[in-house]
């Protein structure tokens, strides 16, 4: 028996010394100390040992186990150290290597034009406000003097969520929302997305951006409208810019006009940009209709005001001389990086 144990010990230690990694070491542990291991088998065989010899044999078995366990611990420690050393070597970082450059995005030309526009109006004391894109028919049409059946509703067809709720076709409803909850004086610009069932082409999109403007106070006249918008045009398109007002019709303003700016490309002589006319249309405007004031709880006998609506994309296309609106929505960074 003693011989057999000595042989087990010798063999186990030799195998452990040669073991390559912790998997191999574990396998050897099972082969000797596991449930079906060689040493465990010897212990099971104690039944056949004479009772008086058992303490002696038990001691031999224990010695063998201890020797194997000590060796196991030793080689396992070595294997762990070796594995760590290998990992450290594999994960070495070369701090002198050039870094991968992160590619940054670029502000959209619409955003650039809007920031510029906001800078001009905030400089004149305006506040920037926003309204919901999903809007009540009441705010988008009714309260702007566009009752059911009005032909303007045809021109501004949109997506209806139900009879009363729709995707707003203009930013003008923000006027009504502001007048309802703010006492004059009011001076706001309201940028935002609007929606119409238009087909996509070089100058149309079913989703685009407008900027609404509204001023309400005592004694506001068309002269204030003209002075303000002329100043805006000069700041936006250059100090030489002239403005021209053409009579127009909007249901929520009376009188109403469209404003043209002198072509900043040719200075008014006529070129491709202004289609030879020397003028470029940029916005709609007018004096807020007394009915609109009254519906929003403002007394038209006491207060008056003006409003305007600007198509943001139009300003962007003009300012950056882009000839197709679709380019604005493709988000190709090679295009965006140019502005
Ligand atoms: N909401 C108008 C449109 O979408 C634009 C507009 C015109 C707004 C005149 C105004 C305005 O506030 O006074 O066609």
Boltz pocket constraint, residues with backbone or C-beta under 6 A from the ligand:
constraints:
  - pocket:
      binder: B
      contacts: [[A, 169], [A, 170], [A, 171], [A, 172], [A, 212], [A, 213], [A, 250], [A, 253], [A, 257], [A, 283], [A, 284], [A, 285], [A, 286], [A, 307], [A, 308], [A, 309], [A, 310]]
      max_distance: 6.0
